[in-house]
């Protein structure tokens, strides 16, 4: 867990900029906890970060719409994963 604003500690935005792996921020449009606007900002702070929103989901998109969640995840893996087209 990041401790913000302590001397010598990274801010959350600085820490996000240090992420060096493919990152997908996937949220439900009706998620009251992981708000889509916040997830979009987090994705923007990660180099190469991607954002996707599930229109018919809340906080448990993987459970609420398992068939629909495959599209953004599979697309992300194809674009950014180790088995992407060269």
KOLVOKE-880107 format. One record per atom (N, C-alpha, C, CB): residue number from 1; residue in one letter; y, x, z; atom name. Coordinates in steps of 0.02 Angstrom, whole numbers. Atoms other than C-alpha are relative to their C-alpha. Glycine has a CB too. Example, Ala and Ser with C-alpha at 12.3 -4.5 7.8 and 13.67 -1.06 7.14 Angstrom:
<sites>
num = 1 residuo = a py = -59 px = 45 pz = 0 atomo = N
num = 1 residuo = a py = -225 px = 615 pz = 390 atomo = CA
num = 1 residuo = a py = 60 px = 45 pz = 0 atomo = C
num = 1 residuo = a py = 1 px = -50 pz = 62 atomo = CB
num = 2 residuo = s py = -59 px = -42 pz = -3 atomo = N
num = 2 residuo = s py = -53 px = 684 pz = 357 atomo = CA
num = 2 residuo = s py = 55 px = -39 pz = 37 atomo = C
num = 2 residuo = s py = 23 px = 20 pz = -71 atomo = CB
</sites>
This chain:
<sites>
num = 1 residuo = x py = -59 px = 42 pz = 0 atomo = N
num = 1 residuo = x py = 0 px = 0 pz = 0 atomo = CA
num = 1 residuo = x py = 62 px = 44 pz = 0 atomo = C
num = 1 residuo = x py = 0 px = -48 pz = 61 atomo = CB
num = 2 residuo = x py = -62 px = -37 pz = 2 atomo = N
num = 2 residuo = x py = 172 px = 62 pz = -44 atomo = CA
num = 2 residuo = x py = 46 px = -21 pz = 57 atomo = C
num = 2 residuo = x py = 35 px = -10 pz = -68 atomo = CB
num = 3 residuo = x py = -51 px = 15 pz = -50 atomo = N
num = 3 residuo = x py = 300 px = 74 pz = 93 atomo = CA
num = 3 residuo = x py = 67 px = 14 pz = -32 atomo = C
num = 3 residuo = x py = -10 px = 41 pz = 67 atomo = CB
num = 4 residuo = x py = -62 px = -8 pz = 38 atomo = N
num = 4 residuo = x py = 466 px = 45 pz = 11 atomo = CA
num = 4 residuo = x py = 56 px = 27 pz = 43 atomo = C
num = 4 residuo = x py = 20 px = -66 pz = -29 atomo = CB
num = 5 residuo = x py = -62 px = -24 pz = -28 atomo = N
num = 5 residuo = x py = 626 px = 135 pz = 49 atomo = CA
num = 5 residuo = x py = -7 px = 46 pz = 60 atomo = C
num = 5 residuo = x py = 42 px = -58 pz = 19 atomo = CB
num = 6 residuo = x py = 6 px = -51 pz = -51 atomo = N
num = 6 residuo = x py = 556 px = 262 pz = 170 atomo = CA
num = 6 residuo = x py = 16 px = 67 pz = -32 atomo = C
num = 6 residuo = x py = -72 px = 1 pz = 32 atomo = CB
num = 7 residuo = x py = -16 px = -66 pz = 29 atomo = N
num = 7 residuo = x py = 620 px = 440 pz = 145 atomo = CA
num = 7 residuo = x py = -62 px = 34 pz = -27 atomo = C
num = 7 residuo = x py = 34 px = 44 pz = 52 atomo = CB
num = 8 residuo = x py = 56 px = -37 pz = 31 atomo = N
num = 8 residuo = x py = 508 px = 536 pz = 26 atomo = CA
num = 8 residuo = x py = -53 px = -44 pz = -32 atomo = C
num = 8 residuo = x py = -31 px = 42 pz = 50 atomo = CB
num = 9 residuo = x py = 49 px = 46 pz = 30 atomo = N
num = 9 residuo = x py = 413 px = 381 pz = -32 atomo = CA
num = 9 residuo = x py = 27 px = -27 pz = -66 atomo = C
num = 9 residuo = x py = -17 px = -58 pz = 49 atomo = CB
num = 10 residuo = x py = -19 px = 30 pz = 64 atomo = N
num = 10 residuo = x py = 414 px = 312 pz = -207 atomo = CA
num = 10 residuo = x py = 19 px = -73 pz = 10 atomo = C
num = 10 residuo = x py = -57 px = 6 pz = -50 atomo = CB
num = 11 residuo = x py = -12 px = 72 pz = 2 atomo = N
num = 11 residuo = x py = 491 px = 143 pz = -240 atomo = CA
num = 11 residuo = x py = -56 px = -30 pz = -41 atomo = C
num = 11 residuo = x py = 71 px = -17 pz = -30 atomo = CB
num = 12 residuo = x py = 54 px = 31 pz = 37 atomo = N
num = 12 residuo = x py = 373 px = 18 pz = -316 atomo = CA
num = 12 residuo = x py = 9 px = 11 pz = -75 atomo = C
num = 12 residuo = x py = -4 px = -75 pz = 15 atomo = CB
num = 13 residuo = x py = -11 px = -12 pz = 72 atomo = N
num = 13 residuo = x py = 454 px = 38 pz = -488 atomo = CA
num = 13 residuo = x py = -17 px = 71 pz = -19 atomo = C
num = 13 residuo = x py = 73 px = -16 pz = -18 atomo = CB
num = 14 residuo = x py = 18 px = -69 pz = 13 atomo = N
num = 14 residuo = x py = 438 px = 227 pz = -479 atomo = CA
num = 14 residuo = x py = -76 px = 9 pz = -1 atomo = C
num = 14 residuo = x py = 31 px = 47 pz = 51 atomo = CB
num = 15 residuo = x py = 73 px = -5 pz = -4 atomo = N
num = 15 residuo = x py = 255 px = 209 pz = -430 atomo = CA
num = 15 residuo = x py = -32 px = -31 pz = -62 atomo = C
num = 15 residuo = x py = -26 px = -33 pz = 64 atomo = CB
num = 16 residuo = x py = 27 px = 32 pz = 60 atomo = N
num = 16 residuo = x py = 222 px = 90 pz = -574 atomo = CA
num = 16 residuo = x py = 8 px = 44 pz = -61 atomo = C
num = 16 residuo = x py = 34 px = -68 pz = -12 atomo = CB
num = 17 residuo = x py = -12 px = -45 pz = 57 atomo = N
num = 17 residuo = x py = 296 px = 215 pz = -696 atomo = CA
num = 17 residuo = x py = -50 px = 58 pz = -1 atomo = C
num = 17 residuo = x py = 71 px = 28 pz = 2 atomo = CB
num = 18 residuo = x py = 49 px = -54 pz = -5 atomo = N
num = 18 residuo = x py = 164 px = 340 pz = -636 atomo = CA
num = 18 residuo = x py = -70 px = -20 pz = -24 atomo = C
num = 18 residuo = x py = -3 px = 25 pz = 71 atomo = CB
num = 19 residuo = x py = 67 px = 23 pz = 22 atomo = N
num = 19 residuo = x py = 16 px = 233 pz = -692 atomo = CA
num = 19 residuo = x py = -13 px = 26 pz = -70 atomo = C
num = 19 residuo = x py = -5 px = -79 pz = 2 atomo = CB
num = 20 residuo = x py = 16 px = -34 pz = 64 atomo = N
num = 20 residuo = x py = -70 px = 326 pz = -833 atomo = CA
num = 20 residuo = x py = -61 px = -30 pz = -33 atomo = C
num = 20 residuo = x py = -11 px = 74 pz = 12 atomo = CB
num = 21 residuo = x py = 57 px = 32 pz = 33 atomo = N
num = 21 residuo = x py = -204 px = 203 pz = -884 atomo = CA
num = 21 residuo = x py = 21 px = -67 pz = -29 atomo = C
num = 21 residuo = x py = -60 px = -9 pz = 50 atomo = CB
num = 22 residuo = x py = -14 px = 65 pz = 30 atomo = N
num = 22 residuo = x py = -208 px = 47 pz = -989 atomo = CA
num = 22 residuo = x py = 1 px = -53 pz = 54 atomo = C
num = 22 residuo = x py = -52 px = -18 pz = -55 atomo = CB
num = 23 residuo = x py = -9 px = 50 pz = -53 atomo = N
num = 23 residuo = x py = -147 px = -99 pz = -883 atomo = CA
num = 23 residuo = x py = 18 px = -68 pz = -31 atomo = C
num = 23 residuo = x py = 54 px = 22 pz = 50 atomo = CB
num = 24 residuo = x py = -13 px = 69 pz = 21 atomo = N
num = 24 residuo = x py = -154 px = -286 pz = -916 atomo = CA
num = 24 residuo = x py = 17 px = -41 pz = 61 atomo = C
num = 24 residuo = x py = -61 px = -30 pz = -39 atomo = CB
num = 25 residuo = x py = -21 px = 45 pz = -54 atomo = N
num = 25 residuo = x py = -58 px = -404 pz = -802 atomo = CA
num = 25 residuo = x py = -11 px = -70 pz = -27 atomo = C
num = 25 residuo = x py = 76 px = 13 pz = 21 atomo = CB
num = 26 residuo = x py = 21 px = 66 pz = 24 atomo = N
num = 26 residuo = x py = -141 px = -573 pz = -828 atomo = CA
num = 26 residuo = x py = 7 px = -50 pz = 57 atomo = C
num = 26 residuo = x py = -73 px = 2 pz = -26 atomo = CB
num = 27 residuo = x py = -13 px = 50 pz = -52 atomo = N
num = 27 residuo = x py = -81 px = -724 pz = -731 atomo = CA
num = 27 residuo = x py = -6 px = -70 pz = -29 atomo = C
num = 27 residuo = x py = 70 px = 10 pz = 31 atomo = CB
num = 28 residuo = x py = -2 px = 70 pz = 20 atomo = N
num = 28 residuo = x py = -94 px = -912 pz = -735 atomo = CA
num = 28 residuo = x py = 71 px = -26 pz = 0 atomo = C
num = 28 residuo = x py = -44 px = -43 pz = 47 atomo = CB
num = 29 residuo = x py = -67 px = 27 pz = 5 atomo = N
num = 29 residuo = x py = 61 px = -1008 pz = -787 atomo = CA
num = 29 residuo = x py = 21 px = -38 pz = 63 atomo = C
num = 29 residuo = x py = 6 px = -46 pz = -60 atomo = CB
num = 30 residuo = x py = -14 px = 39 pz = -60 atomo = N
num = 30 residuo = x py = 48 px = -1115 pz = -630 atomo = CA
num = 30 residuo = x py = -19 px = 36 pz = 64 atomo = C
num = 30 residuo = x py = -35 px = -67 pz = -4 atomo = CB
num = 31 residuo = x py = 19 px = -39 pz = -59 atomo = N
num = 31 residuo = x py = 7 px = -974 pz = -509 atomo = CA
num = 31 residuo = x py = 58 px = 2 pz = 50 atomo = C
num = 31 residuo = x py = -21 px = 71 pz = -20 atomo = CB
num = 32 residuo = x py = -54 px = 0 pz = -49 atomo = N
num = 32 residuo = x py = 109 px = -1000 pz = -350 atomo = CA
num = 32 residuo = x py = 5 px = 66 pz = 39 atomo = C
num = 32 residuo = x py = -10 px = -57 pz = 48 atomo = CB
num = 33 residuo = x py = 1 px = -62 pz = -38 atomo = N
num = 33 residuo = x py = 64 px = -827 pz = -283 atomo = CA
num = 33 residuo = x py = 21 px = 59 pz = -44 atomo = C
num = 33 residuo = x py = -71 px = 13 pz = 29 atomo = CB
num = 34 residuo = x py = -16 px = -53 pz = 47 atomo = N
num = 34 residuo = x py = 65 px = -705 pz = -430 atomo = CA
num = 34 residuo = x py = 43 px = -32 pz = -55 atomo = C
num = 34 residuo = x py = -65 px = 34 pz = -31 atomo = CB
num = 35 residuo = x py = -45 px = 35 pz = 44 atomo = N
num = 35 residuo = x py = 218 px = -774 pz = -517 atomo = CA
num = 35 residuo = x py = 4 px = 34 pz = -69 atomo = C
num = 35 residuo = x py = 70 px = -5 pz = 31 atomo = CB
num = 36 residuo = x py = -2 px = -30 pz = 66 atomo = N
num = 36 residuo = x py = 220 px = -749 pz = -706 atomo = CA
num = 36 residuo = x py = 61 px = 44 pz = -13 atomo = C
num = 36 residuo = x py = -2 px = -54 pz = -51 atomo = CB
num = 37 residuo = x py = -60 px = -41 pz = 10 atomo = N
num = 37 residuo = x py = 399 px = -684 pz = -706 atomo = CA
num = 37 residuo = x py = -5 px = 68 pz = 33 atomo = C
num = 37 residuo = x py = 61 px = -36 pz = 25 atomo = CB
num = 38 residuo = x py = 10 px = -63 pz = -36 atomo = N
num = 38 residuo = x py = 356 px = -552 pz = -578 atomo = CA
num = 38 residuo = x py = -51 px = 43 pz = -36 atomo = C
num = 38 residuo = x py = -22 px = -12 pz = 73 atomo = CB
num = 39 residuo = x py = 52 px = -37 pz = 36 atomo = N
num = 39 residuo = x py = 198 px = -502 pz = -671 atomo = CA
num = 39 residuo = x py = 28 px = 30 pz = -65 atomo = C
num = 39 residuo = x py = -60 px = -46 pz = -16 atomo = CB
num = 40 residuo = x py = -31 px = -26 pz = 61 atomo = N
num = 40 residuo = x py = 300 px = -483 pz = -831 atomo = CA
num = 40 residuo = x py = 43 px = 62 pz = 16 atomo = C
num = 40 residuo = x py = 44 px = -55 pz = -33 atomo = CB
num = 41 residuo = x py = -41 px = -58 pz = -20 atomo = N
num = 41 residuo = x py = 421 px = -366 pz = -740 atomo = CA
num = 41 residuo = x py = -43 px = 60 pz = 18 atomo = C
num = 41 residuo = x py = 46 px = -19 pz = 59 atomo = CB
num = 42 residuo = x py = 45 px = -54 pz = -17 atomo = N
num = 42 residuo = x py = 277 px = -265 pz = -669 atomo = CA
num = 42 residuo = x py = -29 px = 32 pz = -62 atomo = C
num = 42 residuo = x py = -57 px = -25 pz = 46 atomo = CB
num = 43 residuo = x py = 28 px = -27 pz = 62 atomo = N
num = 43 residuo = x py = 198 px = -247 pz = -840 atomo = CA
num = 43 residuo = x py = 51 px = 41 pz = -38 atomo = C
num = 43 residuo = x py = -25 px = -58 pz = -45 atomo = CB
num = 44 residuo = x py = -53 px = -37 pz = 34 atomo = N
num = 44 residuo = x py = 365 px = -191 pz = -911 atomo = CA
num = 44 residuo = x py = 12 px = 68 pz = 32 atomo = C
num = 44 residuo = x py = 64 px = -40 pz = -1 atomo = CB
num = 45 residuo = x py = -12 px = -63 pz = -36 atomo = N
num = 45 residuo = x py = 376 px = -53 pz = -779 atomo = CA
num = 45 residuo = x py = -56 px = 51 pz = -12 atomo = C
num = 45 residuo = x py = 8 px = -13 pz = 74 atomo = CB
num = 46 residuo = x py = 56 px = -45 pz = 12 atomo = N
num = 46 residuo = x py = 205 px = 20 pz = -823 atomo = CA
num = 46 residuo = x py = 3 px = 24 pz = -72 atomo = C
num = 46 residuo = x py = -69 px = -36 pz = 16 atomo = CB
num = 47 residuo = x py = 0 px = -25 pz = 69 atomo = N
num = 47 residuo = x py = 206 px = 133 pz = -976 atomo = CA
num = 47 residuo = x py = -58 px = -31 pz = -40 atomo = C
num = 47 residuo = x py = -4 px = 77 pz = -2 atomo = CB
num = 48 residuo = x py = 50 px = 32 pz = 41 atomo = N
num = 48 residuo = x py = 115 px = 34 pz = -1109 atomo = CA
num = 48 residuo = x py = -32 px = -61 pz = 32 atomo = C
num = 48 residuo = x py = -53 px = 48 pz = -17 atomo = CB
num = 49 residuo = x py = 28 px = 59 pz = -34 atomo = N
num = 49 residuo = x py = 83 px = -109 pz = -988 atomo = CA
num = 49 residuo = x py = 4 px = -62 pz = -43 atomo = C
num = 49 residuo = x py = 36 px = -12 pz = 66 atomo = CB
num = 50 residuo = x py = 1 px = 62 pz = 38 atomo = N
num = 50 residuo = x py = 38 px = -276 pz = -1063 atomo = CA
num = 50 residuo = x py = -1 px = -59 pz = 48 atomo = C
num = 50 residuo = x py = -61 px = -3 pz = -48 atomo = CB
num = 51 residuo = x py = -5 px = 61 pz = -40 atomo = N
num = 51 residuo = x py = 69 px = -452 pz = -999 atomo = CA
num = 51 residuo = x py = -30 px = -57 pz = -40 atomo = C
num = 51 residuo = x py = 74 px = -15 pz = 19 atomo = CB
num = 52 residuo = x py = 26 px = 61 pz = 31 atomo = N
num = 52 residuo = x py = -24 px = -613 pz = -1037 atomo = CA
num = 52 residuo = x py = 0 px = -55 pz = 53 atomo = C
num = 52 residuo = x py = -72 px = 12 pz = -29 atomo = CB
num = 53 residuo = x py = 0 px = 57 pz = -45 atomo = N
num = 53 residuo = x py = -13 px = -785 pz = -962 atomo = CA
num = 53 residuo = x py = -49 px = -52 pz = -26 atomo = C
num = 53 residuo = x py = 72 px = -31 pz = 7 atomo = CB
num = 54 residuo = x py = 47 px = 54 pz = 16 atomo = N
num = 54 residuo = x py = -147 px = -918 pz = -958 atomo = CA
num = 54 residuo = x py = 35 px = -66 pz = 13 atomo = C
num = 54 residuo = x py = -67 px = 7 pz = 42 atomo = CB
num = 55 residuo = x py = -41 px = 60 pz = -6 atomo = N
num = 55 residuo = x py = -58 px = -1082 pz = -992 atomo = CA
num = 55 residuo = x py = -31 px = -55 pz = 43 atomo = C
num = 55 residuo = x py = 13 px = -27 pz = -69 atomo = CB
num = 56 residuo = x py = 32 px = 54 pz = -37 atomo = N
num = 56 residuo = x py = -186 px = -1196 pz = -910 atomo = CA
num = 56 residuo = x py = -33 px = 24 pz = 64 atomo = C
num = 56 residuo = x py = -52 px = -35 pz = -44 atomo = CB
num = 57 residuo = x py = 31 px = -29 pz = -60 atomo = N
num = 57 residuo = x py = -220 px = -1093 pz = -754 atomo = CA
num = 57 residuo = x py = 50 px = 9 pz = 56 atomo = C
num = 57 residuo = x py = -33 px = 67 pz = -17 atomo = CB
num = 58 residuo = x py = -39 px = -15 pz = -59 atomo = N
num = 58 residuo = x py = -158 px = -1066 pz = -579 atomo = CA
num = 58 residuo = x py = -17 px = 71 pz = 23 atomo = C
num = 58 residuo = x py = -12 px = -51 pz = 56 atomo = CB
num = 59 residuo = x py = 13 px = -66 pz = -28 atomo = N
num = 59 residuo = x py = -206 px = -922 pz = -464 atomo = CA
num = 59 residuo = x py = -69 px = 27 pz = -17 atomo = C
num = 59 residuo = x py = 7 px = -3 pz = 75 atomo = CB
num = 60 residuo = x py = 69 px = -22 pz = 13 atomo = N
num = 60 residuo = x py = -391 px = -915 pz = -512 atomo = CA
num = 60 residuo = x py = -18 px = -13 pz = -73 atomo = C
num = 60 residuo = x py = -50 px = -36 pz = 46 atomo = CB
num = 61 residuo = x py = 10 px = 11 pz = 72 atomo = N
num = 61 residuo = x py = -382 px = -909 pz = -702 atomo = CA
num = 61 residuo = x py = -72 px = 15 pz = -21 atomo = C
num = 61 residuo = x py = 48 px = 43 pz = -41 atomo = CB
num = 62 residuo = x py = 68 px = -18 pz = 18 atomo = N
num = 62 residuo = x py = -552 px = -824 pz = -714 atomo = CA
num = 62 residuo = x py = -50 px = -56 pz = 16 atomo = C
num = 62 residuo = x py = -21 px = 64 pz = 36 atomo = CB
num = 63 residuo = x py = 43 px = 55 pz = -21 atomo = N
num = 63 residuo = x py = -629 px = -975 pz = -626 atomo = CA
num = 63 residuo = x py = 21 px = -66 pz = -34 atomo = C
num = 63 residuo = x py = 3 px = -8 pz = 76 atomo = CB
num = 64 residuo = x py = -27 px = 62 pz = 27 atomo = N
num = 64 residuo = x py = -517 px = -1112 pz = -695 atomo = CA
num = 64 residuo = x py = -11 px = -7 pz = -75 atomo = C
num = 64 residuo = x py = 73 px = -5 pz = 15 atomo = CB
num = 65 residuo = x py = 9 px = 4 pz = 73 atomo = N
num = 65 residuo = x py = -534 px = -1069 pz = -879 atomo = CA
num = 65 residuo = x py = -35 px = 64 pz = -25 atomo = C
num = 65 residuo = x py = 68 px = -8 pz = -37 atomo = CB
num = 66 residuo = x py = 36 px = -62 pz = 16 atomo = N
num = 66 residuo = x py = -669 px = -935 pz = -901 atomo = CA
num = 66 residuo = x py = -6 px = 14 pz = -75 atomo = C
num = 66 residuo = x py = -69 px = -3 pz = 30 atomo = CB
num = 67 residuo = x py = 6 px = -12 pz = 72 atomo = N
num = 67 residuo = x py = -686 px = -961 pz = -1088 atomo = CA
num = 67 residuo = x py = 67 px = 24 pz = -30 atomo = C
num = 67 residuo = x py = -22 px = -64 pz = -36 atomo = CB
num = 68 residuo = x py = -66 px = -19 pz = 26 atomo = N
num = 68 residuo = x py = -499 px = -946 pz = -1120 atomo = CA
num = 68 residuo = x py = 21 px = 70 pz = 21 atomo = C
num = 68 residuo = x py = 52 px = -50 pz = 22 atomo = CB
num = 69 residuo = x py = -21 px = -65 pz = -26 atomo = N
num = 69 residuo = x py = -478 px = -790 pz = -1015 atomo = CA
num = 69 residuo = x py = -31 px = 58 pz = -40 atomo = C
num = 69 residuo = x py = -19 px = 7 pz = 74 atomo = CB
num = 70 residuo = x py = 34 px = -52 pz = 40 atomo = N
num = 70 residuo = x py = -596 px = -695 pz = -1129 atomo = CA
num = 70 residuo = x py = 45 px = 26 pz = -57 atomo = C
num = 70 residuo = x py = -65 px = -27 pz = -29 atomo = CB
num = 71 residuo = x py = -43 px = -21 pz = 57 atomo = N
num = 71 residuo = x py = -468 px = -692 pz = -1272 atomo = CA
num = 71 residuo = x py = 49 px = 55 pz = 18 atomo = C
num = 71 residuo = x py = 38 px = -59 pz = -26 atomo = CB
num = 72 residuo = x py = -47 px = -54 pz = -14 atomo = N
num = 72 residuo = x py = -330 px = -593 pz = -1189 atomo = CA
num = 72 residuo = x py = -34 px = 64 pz = 27 atomo = C
num = 72 residuo = x py = 51 px = -23 pz = 51 atomo = CB
num = 73 residuo = x py = 35 px = -59 pz = -27 atomo = N
num = 73 residuo = x py = -452 px = -479 pz = -1097 atomo = CA
num = 73 residuo = x py = -35 px = 38 pz = -57 atomo = C
num = 73 residuo = x py = -51 px = -21 pz = 54 atomo = CB
num = 74 residuo = x py = 34 px = -32 pz = 56 atomo = N
num = 74 residuo = x py = -557 px = -444 pz = -1252 atomo = CA
num = 74 residuo = x py = 49 px = 33 pz = -47 atomo = C
num = 74 residuo = x py = -43 px = -51 pz = -38 atomo = CB
num = 75 residuo = x py = -51 px = -29 pz = 43 atomo = N
num = 75 residuo = x py = -401 px = -417 pz = -1356 atomo = CA
num = 75 residuo = x py = 29 px = 64 pz = 29 atomo = C
num = 75 residuo = x py = 55 px = -50 pz = -13 atomo = CB
num = 76 residuo = x py = -26 px = -59 pz = -35 atomo = N
num = 76 residuo = x py = -334 px = -295 pz = -1227 atomo = CA
num = 76 residuo = x py = -49 px = 58 pz = -5 atomo = C
num = 76 residuo = x py = 16 px = -16 pz = 73 atomo = CB
num = 77 residuo = x py = 51 px = -53 pz = 3 atomo = N
num = 77 residuo = x py = -496 px = -198 pz = -1223 atomo = CA
num = 77 residuo = x py = -5 px = 28 pz = -70 atomo = C
num = 77 residuo = x py = -69 px = -26 pz = 23 atomo = CB
num = 78 residuo = x py = 4 px = -24 pz = 70 atomo = N
num = 78 residuo = x py = -502 px = -189 pz = -1412 atomo = CA
num = 78 residuo = x py = 60 px = 43 pz = -18 atomo = C
num = 78 residuo = x py = -4 px = -59 pz = -48 atomo = CB
num = 79 residuo = x py = -61 px = -39 pz = 15 atomo = N
num = 79 residuo = x py = -322 px = -126 pz = -1421 atomo = CA
num = 79 residuo = x py = 4 px = 64 pz = 40 atomo = C
num = 79 residuo = x py = 61 px = -42 pz = 13 atomo = CB
num = 80 residuo = x py = -14 px = -55 pz = -46 atomo = N
num = 80 residuo = x py = -325 px = -9 pz = -1272 atomo = CA
num = 80 residuo = x py = -61 px = 34 pz = 30 atomo = C
num = 80 residuo = x py = 41 px = -25 pz = 54 atomo = CB
num = 81 residuo = x py = 59 px = -27 pz = -31 atomo = N
num = 81 residuo = x py = -504 px = 23 pz = -1220 atomo = CA
num = 81 residuo = x py = -30 px = 59 pz = -37 atomo = C
num = 81 residuo = x py = -52 px = -54 pz = 6 atomo = CB
num = 82 residuo = x py = 31 px = -60 pz = 29 atomo = N
num = 82 residuo = x py = -617 px = 171 pz = -1257 atomo = CA
num = 82 residuo = x py = -36 px = -14 pz = -66 atomo = C
num = 82 residuo = x py = -49 px = 30 pz = 48 atomo = CB
num = 83 residuo = x py = 38 px = 16 pz = 60 atomo = N
num = 83 residuo = x py = -704 px = 78 pz = -1398 atomo = CA
num = 83 residuo = x py = 44 px = -31 pz = -54 atomo = C
num = 83 residuo = x py = -56 px = -47 pz = 16 atomo = CB
num = 84 residuo = x py = -45 px = 28 pz = 49 atomo = N
num = 84 residuo = x py = -549 px = 27 pz = -1495 atomo = CA
num = 84 residuo = x py = -9 px = 34 pz = -68 atomo = C
num = 84 residuo = x py = 73 px = 7 pz = 24 atomo = CB
num = 85 residuo = x py = 4 px = -28 pz = 68 atomo = N
num = 85 residuo = x py = -543 px = 55 pz = -1683 atomo = CA
num = 85 residuo = x py = 47 px = 59 pz = -5 atomo = C
num = 85 residuo = x py = 16 px = -53 pz = -53 atomo = CB
num = 86 residuo = x py = -41 px = -60 pz = 8 atomo = N
num = 86 residuo = x py = -478 px = 226 pz = -1731 atomo = CA
num = 86 residuo = x py = 50 px = -9 pz = -55 atomo = C
num = 86 residuo = x py = -43 px = 60 pz = -14 atomo = CB
</sites>
